[in-house]
Structures are given as C-alpha cells and as structure tokens.
Amino acid sequence: MSLDNRPIYAGGCQCGAVRFRVEGTLGDASICHCRMCQKAFGSFYAPLVSVRGAKLDWTRGEPKYFRSSSHVDRGFCADCGTPLTFTAPDGVGLAIGAFDNPAEIVPLIQWGTEAKLPYVDTIPQLPAEETMADMSSAPYLADLVSYQHPDHDTEQWPPKERS
C-alpha cells in the first residue's frame, strides 16, 4: 500500500527489461478468447486487467507496440516477447500473468467466447503433475538454472555475474 492507502502492484516481462508499477485500484479482470488475443498471447486466451483509474508507471524500459487492429495497440517486451498491454480507446489493460503476484487478480468475466477453443473447459480434468515429476523424460530439469527475472523489483537486471 502507498502512504495514502492506495494498493500498489508491480510486474514486468520475463527477461526483466520492462517493469511496471500500478498505484490505485485495478479495474475489471477478464479473459478474452478472441482469435486476435489468442495469437497475441500465443495461448488459449488472454488474461487482462484494466488499469483505468489507477496510475501506471514504467519503472524499467518501456514496451514496444504492435497495432493489432484499427482500435488496439498491444505492448510487449522487445527483448523477450512477453505480452504486456492491451490499449484500446477506453483504456489500458495489463497482462495478468505479468504481475509479480498474479494470483491476486481474479478474472470476473470471459469475452470473445465465439472463438473459445473447444477443449479449454476440460483442461482442469487433465492429469496434473508438478514440473519436477517429469525428470525421467526431461533430465535437464535437474540442473536447470532460470534466467527469468524474479517476481519482485531489482536494482539491476540482469545480475552483474550474468551480464
């Protein structure tokens, strides 16, 4: 929380080249299944939250933008490709997965359901395993070192020992 009791959120891209801070109450969180969002996120859908009414600051770097339609610009990290923003005439949405604590942001509605992939609703029924359970078929996991930016702000990134 800020000094005036406004919530503060932070996040950024996978490589750490772009970081953001949001001060204030977030707007509606949603999932969009439209084909344009599927392609922009390279995923089944795009989880987004509005920052309308809150203060958004880019604290390290800034996104690069792609004009995906006559009304929308999509921001992403030019270094690692992480999807970050959806900017439309009514405001900016941030990718929920780019926040340091994405579990705090719960989607309340689904949009673009005409393009919803037919198997999305059955995913929770699939068998589930933790990452390290796959070591027999992916032995590289045993000594994997992540170069992903941690889920908190850092003074410098990448660390000096790795740059």
N, C-alpha and C positions, 0 to 999 in steps of 0.2 A: 504494500500500500504506500501511496505517496503521503507527504506531510498533510495534505488536505483530505486524506482518507479515500482517495481515488484508487481503484485497482490498477496494478501495473503488470503488464505481460511482456515477455521478451521471447525472441526466437530468431531464426535465421536459416540459412541454407546448409546443406550437408558439408561443404568444404570450409565454411566459416568466412568466406569473402564478403558475404552480405548478412548483416544483423539488423534487427529492428526492435523497437520498444513502443508499446502502446500504453498510454496512460488514460484511464477512463473506462467506462463500462462498454463492453463489447455488445454488438447488436446480435441479430439473429444468426444462428449457426445452421447450416444446411448441407445437404449433399445434392450435387447435380449429376444426373445420369445422362445428360445430353451428349451426343456424339462429339461435339466440339470440346466439352470438358473431359471426356474420356481420352481424347487424343492429346490435349494439353497436359494432362497429368500422366499419360501413359498407363492408365489404370482403368478399373471398372467404373469409377465415378470420381468426382472432385469434391472433397470436403472443404467448405469455406465458411468463414465467419466475417460478418460486416464490422468495420471499424468506424462506421458513421457515428459521429458524436464524440468519438474518442480522439486523442492526439497520437498520430503515428509519426515516429521519427526513425530515420535510417541511421543507425549508430556506427555501422561499418559498411562501407561501399554502398551501392545502390543497385537495384535490379536493372536489367536490360528489358526492353519491352518488345512484344510482338503484337501487332494489330490483327487480332483473330477474326474480327468482323467489323461491320460499319459502326458498331457502338462499343466494342470492347477491346481493351488493351490488356494483355497478360504479361505480368512481370515474372522474371526468372533470373537465377544466377547465371551470368555469362560464363563463369568458370566451371561449375559442376552441373548446371542444368536444372537445379531444384526449382519446381514451380513455387512461386511466392504470392502473386497477387492476381486479382480479377478486378479490373477497373471499368466501371460502366457509368452512364450518366447519373445514376443515383448514388454513387459512392464506390469505395474500395472494399474488397473482401480479401482477407488473407487466408492462405492455405493452413488449415488446422494442424496438419502434420508438421508444419514448420515451426510451430510454437515449442518452447522448451518443455512445457507441461501440457501436451495436447489432451490428456485425459480430463482436464478441467473444462474443456469446451465441448459440450454435448449437442450434436445436431438435433434440431427440432422438427425439420421438415425435409422432404425429398422433392426435388424438381426434375424436370426433363424425363419423367418416367416412361415416355413413349420410346426412349432408346435404352431403357434399363435392360441389361443383359439377363437372359432368362435364368441363369444359374446363381445370380447374386444372392437371392434369398435362401438358397440351400447351402451356402458356404459354412454357416455355423454347424451344420450337420456332418461336415467332413471330419475325418480323424484329425486330431491335433497333437503335435509334438513340440517340445522346446528345441531351439536351434541345436544345442549340443547333442541331442538324441540322434543326429544324422552323421556322427563321426565315422561310422563304418563305411558309408558311401562317400563321405566328404572329409577325409582325414586332414585336409589343410586347416580345418577349424581348430585343431589342437594348438597351433601356434599362430593363429590369425592375430594380427595387430590392426586395430581400427585407426584410420587416419581421419575419421569423421570428427567434425567439431563437436565438443561436448555440449550438453543441454544446459549451458549457462554462459554468461558473458565472460570473455577473457581479455586481458590487457593486450595480448599479441596473439596472432594466429597466422600461420602455423607456428608451433613452438620453435625456438631457436635451434634446438638439437635436430629438428627435422627439416628446416628450411634449406 
